[in-house]
Amino acid sequence: MGENHLMKKMISLGLLLLLFFNIVGMADISSVELHRDVKSIKTTHNNDADLPQWSIGDRWIYQTSFAGAIDDNSRFDLSINQFIMEVQTQTEEQYEVAIEVPQGEISGNIRIQSDMFSIEGDIVEAKIDGMLYIRKNTLEMINFQLILDGFIDKIVDIPFSIAIDLNFYNQSLMKTNFSTLRFPLNTGIPWVLPTILPVANISLNLLPEPMSVFFSFVSHQFLCESWETFTIGSTEYDALKITGDLGSKNEIYYAVSAGNIIKLDYENIDAGFGTALTDVEMKLLSTTYSIYSNPPSSPEIIDGSHEPIIGQNSEYIFRASDPDLDAIKYIIEWGDGDTTVTDFQLSGKEIICSHTWNAAGTFEIKAKARDKYGSESTWSTGYSVTITNDAPTIPSMPSGPTTGKIQQSCTYTTQATDPDAHQIQYGWDWDGDSIVDEWTSLTDSGVEISTSHTWYTEGQYSIRVKAKDAYGFEGHWSEPLGVTMPKSKYLYLYHWMMQYQLFYQRFIEQYHLQIL
C-alpha cells in the first residue's frame, strides 16, 4: 500500500511536469536566432493576433523554473535550462513537434514521502524526450508523449524512467483537444476554457505494470487585456497581455513576431488531487521563427506648437501608413529624454499625442512606427520646438506696519502674477541686503499672500519681495517698505530689573563682608 502510494507520487511529479507544459502552451524570449527564410502570414488586419503558421524547422528554446507540492509532505523545486520544441513534420491537419531537454539541463530537488517510504534528494543527469501533436487550425494540443529519465542523488543514485501518454477529455468523457489560447486574440474580449480531464497512461520502471492517472482542471476564464512592450536582449517585442483566474496569479504574454508566448508567470495553480504548482516562470531563450512584414512609412508630424510654454501640456498630430494595412504603434521621442509609446492604431489614422516640457530650451521631436509583426519605419524628420517661459511680474510693495516692537511679529502682504499662469513663490528680504531671507511655499498666480516676520534688534529696516515661478524663473524686486523697530517697553523693564537684581546682589555681598 505504502509503496504504491509512493509510486503514485512519483508519477504525479512526472505528470505534473507534463501538464505544466500543456497548461502554458509555449513561453518568454531573450534572444532570437534567424537561420531560415522568413515567411508571410497575412490573413485579416483588424484582429490583434491571428493564428500563427509554423513551418518545419521552427524551433523554440525555453528556460523555466517551477515549484510545487504533492499532498502535505511532498514537494519539488525544479529548473529546466533548455526546453526545446521543434516542428519536425506537418500534415494538412496537424503539427508534429519534437520535445527535448538535454541531459543535465534539469536541476533541483524533490521530496516524496509516504507512510512507508521517503525519497528526498537532488535531480541529476535527467533528460526529457517527447512528441507533441498540435492541431493546425487552432493550435490545440491533441496528444502529448513524454519520457523523463534521470536519477535522484543519494548514496546510491536511484534511477527513474517515466513514460507518459497524455490525452484530454471533456466532461462528457469524449476525447477533445486542449489549448490555453483562443485565436484570433482580441483585446478586451474574454474567453472561457471548459473543464478538462487529462488522462495519462503511465509506465514507470519501478512498477510492474502500466497504470492510468486522472486529473481535472475546472473551467476558468481568460482575458486579453492590452499590448505591452518587452525589451529582451537587443530586441523589443510587442506582446498581448493575457490574464486568467487559474491560480492567484496568471499572466501570459503572446508575441505575434515570435508566433508564441514570450512570457509566463503563474502562482498557486490547483492541479487537483492534492497537487499544486506554487510558482511558475517561463522564458524563451531563442527561436528560429520569423515572419516577414513590410515596414510602415516614416511618420509625419502634421501639426503642433513650435513654441510651447514650459509646464503646459502641448498636443501634436502624427500619421503613418502600413503597406500591408497592419495596425501600427508610434514610438515618439520628445528630445528631453522622455519617450511615448502608443497603443496600436489603424494604418493611416491621425493620432494626437501630448507632452509637457519642464525645462526651457530647444528640443527636437521625432517618431517612428512599428507594426505588430515587429517591422519598424525609419525615424521621422525632426520637429523643432523651443520651450519658452516668462518670469512673474514685480510684486506689489509690501503692505503692513512701518513701526513695531522687537520680539513681536509683524505681518506683510503682497501680490504678483505669472504671465504663463504658473504657480509662484515669494522671496522676502527682511534686512535690505538684496538677499532672500525666506521663500514662501508655492501658491496660485495672482493670489495675495501674507507673511509674518519678527525682528530681534532695534533699527531701521528696508523690506522687499520678489516672485519666482515653479520652474525657477525669478522676477525683480518690489519697491521697498521702510520699517522702524524701537525697543520694547517690556524689554526696558526687563533690563531695569536685571540691573536692580545685580545691584542688590552686590550690596548684600558687601554688607555681609562688613558684618564679618
Kinemage of the C-alpha trace (Angstrom):
@kinemage 1
@onewidth
@group {chain A} dominant
@subgroup {mainchain}
@vectorlist {calphas} color= white
{ca met a 1} P 0.000 0.000 0.000
{ca gly a 2} L 2.745 2.462 1.041
{ca glu a 3} L 4.930 1.540 -1.933
{ca asn a 4} L 2.078 2.006 -4.375
{ca his a 5} L 1.275 5.393 -2.800
{ca leu a 6} L 4.909 6.419 -3.167
{ca met a 7} L 4.959 5.385 -6.812
{ca lys a 8} L 1.807 7.392 -7.453
{ca lys a 9} L 3.514 10.443 -6.035
{ca met a 10} L 6.485 9.940 -8.326
{ca ile a 11} L 4.087 9.528 -11.218
{ca ser a 12} L 2.246 12.660 -10.141
{ca leu a 13} L 5.514 14.603 -10.260
{ca gly a 14} L 6.222 13.450 -13.811
{ca leu a 15} L 2.645 14.053 -14.868
{ca leu a 16} L 2.669 17.487 -13.285
{ca leu a 17} L 5.746 18.341 -15.312
{ca leu a 18} L 3.893 17.220 -18.423
{ca leu a 19} L 0.711 19.076 -17.548
{ca phe a 20} L 2.748 22.167 -16.801
{ca phe a 21} L 3.828 22.460 -20.425
{ca asn a 22} L 0.289 21.693 -21.584
{ca ile a 23} L -1.157 24.447 -19.418
{ca val a 24} L 1.235 27.095 -20.653
{ca gly a 25} L 1.250 26.049 -24.275
{ca met a 26} L 4.657 27.557 -25.029
{ca ala a 27} L 6.780 30.533 -23.350
{ca asp a 28} L 9.386 34.058 -22.980
{ca ile a 29} L 12.186 35.430 -25.238
{ca ser a 30} L 15.642 36.838 -24.516
{ca ser a 31} L 17.358 36.476 -27.906
{ca val a 32} L 16.438 35.473 -31.415
{ca glu a 33} L 18.338 33.408 -33.958
{ca leu a 34} L 17.295 33.592 -37.596
{ca his a 35} L 18.513 30.609 -39.611
{ca arg a 36} L 15.978 30.220 -42.391
{ca asp a 37} L 13.822 32.057 -44.870
{ca val a 38} L 11.156 34.275 -43.389
{ca lys a 39} L 7.527 33.683 -44.255
{ca ser a 40} L 4.441 35.846 -44.534
{ca ile a 41} L 1.076 35.278 -42.936
{ca lys a 42} L -1.453 37.869 -43.959
{ca thr a 43} L -4.993 36.987 -43.106
{ca thr a 44} L -7.063 39.718 -41.508
{ca his a 45} L -5.777 43.071 -40.323
{ca asn a 46} L -8.352 44.011 -37.702
{ca asn a 47} L -7.516 41.231 -35.249
{ca asp a 48} L -4.851 41.910 -32.667
{ca ala a 49} L -3.243 38.496 -33.166
{ca asp a 50} L -4.157 35.984 -35.827
{ca leu a 51} L -3.397 32.288 -35.711
{ca pro a 52} L 0.341 31.828 -36.425
{ca gln a 53} L 1.546 29.472 -39.121
{ca trp a 54} L 4.542 27.342 -38.233
{ca ser a 55} L 6.916 25.613 -40.630
{ca ile a 56} L 9.186 22.598 -40.418
{ca gly a 57} L 12.348 23.729 -38.646
{ca asp a 58} L 10.671 26.306 -36.429
{ca arg a 59} L 12.339 25.949 -33.057
{ca trp a 60} L 11.828 27.494 -29.634
{ca ile a 61} L 14.196 27.012 -26.696
{ca tyr a 62} L 12.801 27.842 -23.281
{ca gln a 63} L 14.041 28.314 -19.761
{ca thr a 64} L 11.697 27.678 -16.873
{ca ser a 65} L 11.508 27.187 -13.145
{ca phe a 66} L 8.658 25.878 -11.083
{ca ala a 67} L 7.911 24.693 -7.581
{ca gly a 68} L 5.009 22.906 -6.016
{ca ala a 69} L 3.713 20.273 -3.646
{ca ile a 70} L 2.012 16.873 -3.748
{ca asp a 71} L -0.091 16.453 -0.633
{ca asp a 72} L 1.337 17.965 2.560
{ca asn a 73} L 4.583 16.032 2.866
{ca ser a 74} L 5.958 16.031 -0.677
{ca arg a 75} L 7.351 18.936 -2.632
{ca phe a 76} L 9.554 19.820 -5.609
{ca asp a 77} L 11.566 22.780 -6.836
{ca leu a 78} L 12.928 22.357 -10.371
{ca ser a 79} L 14.601 24.376 -13.106
{ca ile a 80} L 14.946 23.491 -16.782
{ca asn a 81} L 17.643 25.439 -18.608
{ca gln a 82} L 16.761 24.257 -22.116
{ca phe a 83} L 13.322 23.012 -23.041
{ca ile a 84} L 13.468 22.609 -26.821
{ca met a 85} L 10.466 22.454 -29.151
{ca glu a 86} L 10.960 21.950 -32.886
{ca val a 87} L 8.426 21.399 -35.652
{ca gln a 88} L 9.558 18.177 -37.300
{ca thr a 89} L 6.715 17.380 -39.678
{ca gln a 90} L 3.317 18.722 -40.608
{ca thr a 91} L 0.237 17.463 -42.375
{ca glu a 92} L -2.849 19.293 -43.537
{ca glu a 93} L -4.333 18.908 -40.066
{ca gln a 94} L -1.550 18.890 -37.510
{ca tyr a 95} L 1.989 19.794 -36.490
{ca glu a 96} L 4.280 17.181 -35.010
{ca val a 97} L 6.577 18.963 -32.573
{ca ala a 98} L 9.580 17.192 -31.049
{ca ile a 99} L 10.270 17.878 -27.359
{ca glu a 100} L 13.752 17.623 -25.868
{ca val a 101} L 15.543 18.569 -22.668
{ca pro a 102} L 19.220 17.597 -22.960
{ca gln a 103} L 20.716 15.509 -20.188
{ca gly a 104} L 21.918 17.628 -17.280
{ca glu a 105} L 19.702 20.618 -18.097
{ca ile a 106} L 17.207 19.743 -15.340
{ca ser a 107} L 18.218 20.729 -11.810
{ca gly a 108} L 16.503 20.998 -8.449
{ca asn a 109} L 15.324 18.737 -5.692
{ca ile a 110} L 12.312 16.703 -4.678
{ca arg a 111} L 10.903 15.117 -1.554
{ca ile a 112} L 8.364 12.329 -1.941
{ca gln a 113} L 7.093 10.838 1.297
{ca ser a 114} L 4.520 8.149 2.081
{ca asp a 115} L 3.588 6.112 5.139
{ca met a 116} L 6.284 3.533 4.495
{ca phe a 117} L 8.865 5.184 2.233
{ca ser a 118} L 10.556 8.523 1.854
{ca ile a 119} L 12.750 9.747 -1.020
{ca glu a 120} L 14.460 13.109 -0.917
{ca gly a 121} L 17.346 14.441 -2.978
{ca asp a 122} L 18.586 16.381 -5.969
{ca ile a 123} L 17.611 15.528 -9.538
{ca val a 124} L 20.752 14.690 -11.541
{ca glu a 125} L 21.508 13.682 -15.127
{ca ala a 126} L 17.850 13.971 -16.066
{ca lys a 127} L 16.576 14.428 -19.594
{ca ile a 128} L 13.265 14.610 -21.470
{ca asp a 129} L 12.285 13.365 -24.910
{ca gly a 130} L 8.819 13.519 -26.364
{ca met a 131} L 6.425 14.465 -29.123
{ca leu a 132} L 3.623 16.993 -29.121
{ca tyr a 133} L 0.812 16.775 -31.679
{ca ile a 134} L -0.919 20.087 -32.333
{ca arg a 135} L -3.992 20.863 -34.427
{ca lys a 136} L -3.007 23.404 -37.086
{ca asn a 137} L -6.215 25.456 -37.319
{ca thr a 138} L -6.457 26.103 -33.555
{ca leu a 139} L -3.030 25.280 -32.059
{ca glu a 140} L -4.834 22.934 -29.676
{ca met a 141} L -2.883 20.007 -28.268
{ca ile a 142} L -4.151 16.651 -29.461
{ca asn a 143} L -1.708 14.339 -27.730
{ca phe a 144} L 1.476 14.657 -25.701
{ca gln a 145} L 4.010 11.870 -25.293
{ca leu a 146} L 6.976 12.246 -22.981
{ca ile a 147} L 9.769 10.173 -21.441
{ca leu a 148} L 11.536 11.547 -18.358
{ca asp a 149} L 14.768 9.778 -17.331
{ca gly a 150} L 17.119 10.623 -14.503
{ca phe a 151} L 18.472 9.892 -11.036
{ca ile a 152} L 17.688 11.014 -7.527
{ca asp a 153} L 21.040 11.813 -5.935
{ca lys a 154} L 21.532 9.615 -2.883
{ca ile a 155} L 24.414 7.500 -1.545
{ca val a 156} L 23.356 5.109 -4.258
{ca asp a 157} L 21.651 7.061 -7.047
{ca ile a 158} L 18.054 5.964 -7.598
{ca pro a 159} L 17.284 5.735 -11.335
{ca phe a 160} L 13.836 6.526 -12.605
{ca ser a 161} L 12.198 6.468 -16.042
{ca ile a 162} L 8.655 7.664 -16.609
{ca ala a 163} L 6.864 7.304 -19.958
{ca ile a 164} L 3.630 9.301 -20.235
{ca asp a 165} L 0.997 9.342 -22.965
{ca leu a 166} L -1.442 12.182 -22.287
{ca asn a 167} L -4.875 12.700 -23.810
{ca phe a 168} L -7.721 15.077 -22.983
{ca tyr a 169} L -11.421 14.503 -22.334
{ca asn a 170} L -14.373 16.780 -21.748
{ca gln a 171} L -16.972 16.447 -19.000
{ca ser a 172} L -18.937 14.028 -21.187
{ca leu a 173} L -15.818 11.842 -21.318
{ca met a 174} L -15.469 12.485 -25.034
{ca lys a 175} L -11.935 12.885 -26.323
{ca thr a 176} L -11.090 16.524 -27.045
{ca asn a 177} L -8.166 18.884 -27.625
{ca phe a 178} L -6.680 21.443 -25.263
{ca ser a 179} L -5.201 24.939 -25.547
{ca thr a 180} L -4.967 27.960 -23.282
{ca leu a 181} L -5.190 30.471 -26.141
{ca arg a 182} L -8.155 31.176 -28.417
{ca phe a 183} L -7.269 32.679 -31.797
{ca pro a 184} L -7.699 35.308 -33.010
{ca leu a 185} L -6.690 37.155 -29.851
{ca asn a 186} L -8.522 40.460 -29.446
{ca thr a 187} L -8.014 42.914 -26.617
{ca gly a 188} L -10.964 43.266 -24.285
{ca ile a 189} L -12.624 40.008 -25.346
{ca pro a 190} L -12.639 37.222 -22.702
{ca trp a 191} L -12.970 33.503 -23.324
{ca val a 192} L -13.729 30.532 -21.113
{ca leu a 193} L -11.861 27.252 -21.118
{ca pro a 194} L -14.190 24.387 -20.253
{ca thr a 195} L -13.384 21.797 -17.626
{ca ile a 196} L -10.710 19.450 -18.980
{ca leu a 197} L -9.952 15.927 -17.768
{ca pro a 198} L -6.364 14.971 -18.675
{ca val a 199} L -5.796 11.227 -18.618
{ca ala a 200} L -2.242 9.903 -18.598
{ca asn a 201} L -1.238 6.357 -19.380
{ca ile a 202} L 1.994 5.865 -17.443
{ca ser a 203} L 4.794 3.357 -17.427
{ca leu a 204} L 7.315 3.603 -14.578
{ca asn a 205} L 10.396 1.408 -14.396
{ca leu a 206} L 9.759 0.829 -10.677
{ca leu a 207} L 6.247 -0.514 -11.238
{ca pro a 208} L 5.451 -3.981 -12.628
{ca glu a 209} L 2.535 -2.764 -14.775
{ca pro a 210} L 1.440 0.441 -16.518
{ca met a 211} L -1.295 2.494 -14.900
{ca ser a 212} L -3.572 5.448 -15.667
{ca val a 213} L -3.806 8.685 -13.699
{ca phe a 214} L -6.670 11.168 -13.953
{ca phe a 215} L -6.520 14.890 -13.318
{ca ser a 216} L -9.057 17.699 -13.514
{ca phe a 217} L -8.777 21.356 -14.443
{ca val a 218} L -12.053 23.113 -13.770
{ca ser a 219} L -13.437 25.738 -16.124
{ca his a 220} L -11.667 29.097 -15.943
{ca gln a 221} L -11.694 32.412 -17.796
{ca phe a 222} L -9.024 34.341 -19.687
{ca leu a 223} L -8.932 37.925 -20.906
{ca cys a 224} L -6.648 39.558 -23.461
{ca glu a 225} L -6.037 42.878 -21.683
{ca ser a 226} L -3.620 45.039 -23.660
{ca trp a 227} L -0.432 45.328 -25.668
{ca glu a 228} L 2.830 45.642 -23.734
{ca thr a 229} L 6.421 46.086 -24.876
{ca phe a 230} L 9.318 43.966 -23.645
{ca thr a 231} L 12.998 44.552 -24.349
{ca ile a 232} L 14.721 41.172 -24.417
{ca gly a 233} L 18.354 41.163 -25.330
{ca ser a 234} L 18.689 43.823 -28.019
{ca thr a 235} L 15.172 43.353 -29.422
{ca glu a 236} L 11.837 44.861 -28.469
{ca tyr a 237} L 8.756 42.673 -28.642
{ca asp a 238} L 5.134 43.751 -28.641
{ca ala a 239} L 3.064 41.221 -26.759
{ca leu a 240} L -0.555 40.806 -25.795
{ca lys a 241} L -1.018 40.524 -22.047
{ca ile a 242} L -3.435 37.720 -21.178
{ca thr a 243} L -4.696 37.206 -17.638
{ca gly a 244} L -6.818 34.460 -16.177
{ca asp a 245} L -8.276 33.094 -12.972
{ca leu a 246} L -6.213 29.908 -12.945
{ca gly a 247} L -4.193 30.422 -9.768
{ca ser a 248} L -3.698 33.528 -7.647
{ca lys a 249} L -1.515 34.970 -10.406
{ca asn a 250} L -1.991 34.123 -14.062
{ca glu a 251} L -0.174 36.219 -16.679
{ca ile a 252} L 0.693 35.176 -20.224
{ca tyr a 253} L 2.310 37.372 -22.890
{ca tyr a 254} L 1.930 36.348 -26.532
{ca ala a 255} L 4.098 37.952 -29.248
{ca val a 256} L 2.948 37.827 -32.860
{ca ser a 257} L 6.523 38.228 -34.099
{ca ala a 258} L 7.584 35.123 -32.160
{ca gly a 259} L 4.498 33.081 -33.069
{ca asn a 260} L 4.338 32.045 -29.440
{ca ile a 261} L 4.032 33.053 -25.800
{ca ile a 262} L 7.006 35.195 -24.718
{ca lys a 263} L 6.429 35.445 -21.003
{ca leu a 264} L 4.537 33.486 -18.387
{ca asp a 265} L 4.094 33.896 -14.644
{ca tyr a 266} L 1.786 31.679 -12.563
{ca glu a 267} L 1.285 31.311 -8.838
{ca asn a 268} L -0.739 28.759 -6.862
{ca ile a 269} L -2.279 26.559 -9.563
{ca asp a 270} L -4.526 23.823 -8.211
{ca ala a 271} L -3.956 20.676 -10.297
{ca gly a 272} L -6.438 18.636 -8.270
{ca phe a 273} L -5.972 15.613 -6.025
{ca gly a 274} L -3.760 17.490 -3.571
{ca thr a 275} L -1.262 18.620 -6.210
{ca ala a 276} L -0.397 22.277 -6.748
{ca leu a 277} L 2.102 24.412 -8.644
{ca thr a 278} L 3.036 27.245 -6.284
{ca asp a 279} L 5.358 29.238 -8.542
{ca val a 280} L 5.910 29.049 -12.314
{ca glu a 281} L 8.043 31.244 -14.571
{ca met a 282} L 8.935 30.631 -18.224
{ca lys a 283} L 11.310 32.278 -20.629
{ca leu a 284} L 12.156 31.598 -24.273
{ca leu a 285} L 15.892 31.786 -24.830
{ca ser a 286} L 15.932 31.695 -28.634
{ca thr a 287} L 13.799 30.958 -31.668
{ca thr a 288} L 14.203 30.399 -35.381
{ca tyr a 289} L 10.615 31.517 -36.023
{ca ser a 290} L 10.330 34.660 -38.121
{ca ile a 291} L 7.721 36.384 -40.178
{ca tyr a 292} L 8.019 38.901 -42.987
{ca ser a 293} L 6.136 42.164 -42.871
{ca asn a 294} L 6.648 45.332 -44.900
{ca pro a 295} L 7.624 48.191 -42.582
{ca pro a 296} L 5.316 51.185 -42.107
{ca ser a 297} L 6.101 54.569 -43.592
{ca ser a 298} L 8.068 57.090 -41.574
{ca pro a 299} L 5.568 59.141 -39.524
{ca glu a 300} L 4.658 62.698 -40.405
{ca ile a 301} L 4.352 65.243 -37.622
{ca ile a 302} L 1.446 67.169 -39.048
{ca asp a 303} L 0.725 69.865 -36.513
{ca gly a 304} L 1.729 71.213 -33.104
{ca ser a 305} L 3.173 74.330 -31.490
{ca his a 306} L 6.795 75.202 -32.213
{ca glu a 307} L 6.937 77.421 -29.097
{ca pro a 308} L 5.066 75.711 -26.285
{ca ile a 309} L 5.169 77.137 -22.772
{ca ile a 310} L 7.114 75.340 -20.109
{ca gly a 311} L 4.965 73.179 -17.862
{ca gln a 312} L 1.914 73.230 -20.088
{ca asn a 313} L 0.563 70.240 -21.998
{ca ser a 314} L 1.097 70.577 -25.752
{ca glu a 315} L -0.562 68.384 -28.399
{ca tyr a 316} L 0.964 67.093 -31.653
{ca ile a 317} L -0.600 65.188 -34.549
{ca phe a 318} L 1.178 62.184 -36.071
{ca arg a 319} L 0.321 59.978 -39.054
{ca ala a 320} L 1.895 56.917 -40.686
{ca ser a 321} L 0.663 54.171 -43.004
{ca asp a 322} L 1.434 50.497 -43.339
{ca pro a 323} L 1.610 48.975 -46.856
{ca asp a 324} L 0.029 45.756 -45.547
{ca leu a 325} L -2.640 47.711 -43.637
{ca asp a 326} L -1.318 46.239 -40.391
{ca ala a 327} L -2.054 48.024 -37.141
{ca ile a 328} L 0.861 50.251 -36.103
{ca lys a 329} L 2.118 51.863 -32.933
{ca tyr a 330} L 4.156 55.057 -32.617
{ca ile a 331} L 7.398 55.479 -30.688
{ca ile a 332} L 7.879 59.201 -30.014
{ca glu a 333} L 10.994 60.821 -28.584
{ca trp a 334} L 10.404 64.352 -27.281
{ca gly a 335} L 14.047 65.458 -27.111
{ca asp a 336} L 14.164 65.811 -23.332
{ca gly a 337} L 14.813 62.155 -22.530
{ca asp a 338} L 11.141 61.170 -22.376
{ca thr a 339} L 9.598 58.648 -24.789
{ca thr a 340} L 5.947 57.903 -25.511
{ca val a 341} L 4.841 54.531 -26.909
{ca thr a 342} L 1.243 54.498 -28.137
{ca asp a 343} L -1.221 51.643 -28.378
{ca phe a 344} L -1.696 50.043 -31.784
{ca gln a 345} L -3.686 52.191 -34.185
{ca leu a 346} L -5.243 51.708 -37.606
{ca ser a 347} L -2.914 52.323 -40.525
{ca gly a 348} L -3.178 55.874 -41.861
{ca lys a 349} L -5.185 57.183 -38.897
{ca glu a 350} L -4.082 60.512 -37.445
{ca ile a 351} L -3.303 60.303 -33.747
{ca ile a 352} L -2.834 63.027 -31.137
{ca cys a 353} L -0.092 62.726 -28.532
{ca ser a 354} L 0.712 65.308 -25.886
{ca his a 355} L 3.787 66.177 -23.881
{ca thr a 356} L 4.904 68.599 -21.186
{ca trp a 357} L 8.425 70.015 -21.103
{ca asn a 358} L 9.722 71.009 -17.675
{ca ala a 359} L 12.796 72.900 -18.801
{ca ala a 360} L 13.330 75.794 -21.157
{ca gly a 361} L 15.356 75.333 -24.321
{ca thr a 362} L 15.152 73.958 -27.843
{ca phe a 363} L 14.210 70.311 -28.393
{ca glu a 364} L 13.629 68.043 -31.404
{ca ile a 365} L 10.645 65.719 -31.660
{ca lys a 366} L 10.999 62.584 -33.771
{ca ala a 367} L 8.881 59.459 -34.220
{ca lys a 368} L 8.916 56.034 -35.824
{ca ala a 369} L 6.166 53.461 -36.452
{ca arg a 370} L 6.188 49.724 -35.787
{ca asp a 371} L 3.643 47.127 -36.858
{ca lys a 372} L 2.559 44.188 -34.695
{ca tyr a 373} L 4.959 41.881 -36.536
{ca gly a 374} L 7.930 43.952 -35.339
{ca ser a 375} L 8.788 45.758 -38.611
{ca glu a 376} L 9.796 49.367 -37.986
{ca ser a 377} L 9.932 52.501 -40.108
{ca thr a 378} L 12.820 54.931 -40.169
{ca trp a 379} L 12.738 57.932 -37.848
{ca ser a 380} L 10.753 60.936 -38.965
{ca thr a 381} L 12.250 64.283 -39.842
{ca gly a 382} L 12.955 66.254 -36.661
{ca tyr a 383} L 10.300 68.721 -35.489
{ca ser a 384} L 11.971 71.575 -33.597
{ca val a 385} L 10.303 73.176 -30.581
{ca thr a 386} L 11.543 75.982 -28.365
{ca ile a 387} L 10.199 75.941 -24.832
{ca thr a 388} L 9.531 79.440 -23.521
{ca asn a 389} L 8.880 80.817 -20.069
{ca asp a 390} L 8.147 84.272 -18.676
{ca ala a 391} L 9.150 85.342 -15.203
{ca pro a 392} L 6.477 86.564 -12.776
{ca thr a 393} L 5.637 90.253 -12.531
{ca ile a 394} L 7.167 92.541 -9.916
{ca pro a 395} L 5.211 92.062 -6.680
{ca ser a 396} L 3.372 94.993 -5.179
{ca met a 397} L 5.248 96.920 -2.493
{ca pro a 398} L 4.802 95.062 0.814
{ca ser a 399} L 1.837 96.336 2.784
{ca gly a 400} L 1.950 96.257 6.595
{ca pro a 401} L 3.092 98.171 9.712
{ca thr a 402} L 6.004 100.577 9.303
{ca thr a 403} L 6.792 100.632 13.004
{ca gly a 404} L 6.821 97.854 15.511
{ca lys a 405} L 8.427 96.391 18.567
{ca ile a 406} L 11.247 93.916 18.635
{ca gln a 407} L 10.300 90.346 19.518
{ca gln a 408} L 6.787 90.967 18.238
{ca ser a 409} L 5.543 89.516 14.917
{ca cys a 410} L 4.525 91.820 12.075
{ca thr a 411} L 2.528 90.660 9.036
{ca tyr a 412} L 3.048 91.953 5.488
{ca thr a 413} L 1.104 91.252 2.284
{ca thr a 414} L 1.978 91.378 -1.397
{ca gln a 415} L 0.795 90.075 -4.755
{ca ala a 416} L 2.240 89.122 -8.150
{ca thr a 417} L 1.049 87.313 -11.250
{ca asp a 418} L 2.702 84.884 -13.669
{ca pro a 419} L 2.121 85.519 -17.404
{ca asp a 420} L 2.055 81.740 -18.019
{ca ala a 421} L -0.302 81.081 -15.083
{ca his a 422} L 2.359 79.047 -13.261
{ca gln a 423} L 2.325 78.838 -9.510
{ca ile a 424} L 4.704 81.239 -7.806
{ca gln a 425} L 6.518 81.642 -4.510
{ca tyr a 426} L 7.706 84.832 -2.827
{ca gly a 427} L 11.198 85.601 -1.567
{ca trp a 428} L 11.414 88.135 1.283
{ca asp a 429} L 14.395 90.339 2.074
{ca trp a 430} L 13.843 91.463 5.670
{ca asp a 431} L 17.072 93.414 6.227
{ca gly a 432} L 17.607 95.297 2.954
{ca asp a 433} L 20.748 93.441 1.780
{ca ser a 434} L 19.138 92.242 -1.507
{ca ile a 435} L 19.409 88.619 -0.385
{ca val a 436} L 16.326 86.465 0.006
{ca asp a 437} L 15.977 85.568 3.694
{ca glu a 438} L 12.812 83.475 3.326
{ca trp a 439} L 10.927 81.786 0.478
{ca thr a 440} L 7.244 81.030 0.858
{ca ser a 441} L 5.611 77.874 -0.454
{ca leu a 442} L 4.136 77.858 -3.975
{ca thr a 443} L 0.764 79.483 -4.438
{ca asp a 444} L -1.501 80.274 -7.383
{ca ser a 445} L -0.714 83.222 -9.590
{ca gly a 446} L -2.478 86.466 -8.637
{ca val a 447} L -3.390 85.398 -5.099
{ca glu a 448} L -2.482 87.895 -2.353
{ca ile a 449} L -0.254 86.286 0.260
{ca ser a 450} L 0.633 87.281 3.831
{ca thr a 451} L 3.937 86.560 5.566
{ca ser a 452} L 4.915 87.353 9.152
{ca his a 453} L 8.340 88.286 10.485
{ca thr a 454} L 9.869 89.121 13.871
{ca trp a 455} L 12.861 91.398 14.424
{ca tyr a 456} L 15.061 90.946 17.499
{ca thr a 457} L 17.225 94.048 17.148
{ca glu a 458} L 16.113 97.650 17.065
{ca gly a 459} L 16.863 99.633 13.953
{ca gln a 460} L 15.693 100.858 10.573
{ca tyr a 461} L 14.848 98.167 8.005
{ca ser a 462} L 14.008 98.221 4.309
{ca ile a 463} L 11.965 95.160 3.285
{ca arg a 464} L 11.402 93.972 -0.274
{ca val a 465} L 9.965 90.921 -2.020
{ca lys a 466} L 10.388 89.140 -5.375
{ca ala a 467} L 8.448 86.302 -7.081
{ca lys a 468} L 9.732 83.053 -8.630
{ca asp a 469} L 7.673 80.593 -10.692
{ca ala a 470} L 7.555 76.819 -10.211
{ca tyr a 471} L 10.313 76.350 -12.824
{ca gly a 472} L 12.815 78.654 -11.147
{ca phe a 473} L 12.338 81.839 -13.203
{ca glu a 474} L 12.659 84.884 -10.906
{ca gly a 475} L 11.234 88.355 -11.342
{ca his a 476} L 12.593 91.655 -9.991
{ca trp a 477} L 12.464 93.159 -6.511
{ca ser a 478} L 9.459 95.167 -5.439
{ca glu a 479} L 9.603 98.717 -4.177
{ca pro a 480} L 10.984 98.717 -0.600
{ca leu a 481} L 8.953 99.442 2.514
{ca gly a 482} L 10.737 101.183 5.407
{ca val a 483} L 10.171 99.725 8.867
{ca thr a 484} L 11.378 101.069 12.255
{ca met a 485} L 11.880 98.747 15.207
{ca pro a 486} L 12.261 100.698 18.529
{ca lys a 487} L 12.963 98.904 21.816
{ca ser a 488} L 10.028 97.303 23.561
{ca lys a 489} L 8.886 98.842 26.883
{ca tyr a 490} L 8.823 95.348 28.238
{ca leu a 491} L 12.431 94.940 27.232
{ca tyr a 492} L 13.316 98.241 29.125
{ca leu a 493} L 11.606 96.856 32.220
{ca tyr a 494} L 13.458 93.578 31.835
{ca his a 495} L 16.853 95.358 31.629
{ca trp a 496} L 15.976 97.553 34.639
{ca met a 497} L 15.023 94.504 36.704
{ca met a 498} L 18.231 92.722 35.765
{ca gln a 499} L 20.310 95.804 36.778
{ca tyr a 500} L 18.423 96.075 40.088
{ca gln a 501} L 18.966 92.377 40.824
{ca leu a 502} L 22.704 92.739 40.122
{ca phe a 503} L 22.941 95.869 42.357
{ca tyr a 504} L 21.046 94.144 45.152
{ca gln a 505} L 23.249 91.030 44.982
{ca arg a 506} L 26.429 93.112 45.157
{ca phe a 507} L 25.015 95.152 48.075
{ca ile a 508} L 24.208 92.036 50.097
{ca glu a 509} L 27.623 90.551 49.423
{ca gln a 510} L 29.380 93.781 50.513
{ca tyr a 511} L 27.208 94.201 53.621
{ca his a 512} L 27.831 90.574 54.600
{ca leu a 513} L 31.573 91.079 54.379
{ca gln a 514} L 31.362 94.212 56.567
{ca ile a 515} L 29.454 92.307 59.239
{ca leu a 516} L 32.099 89.596 59.280
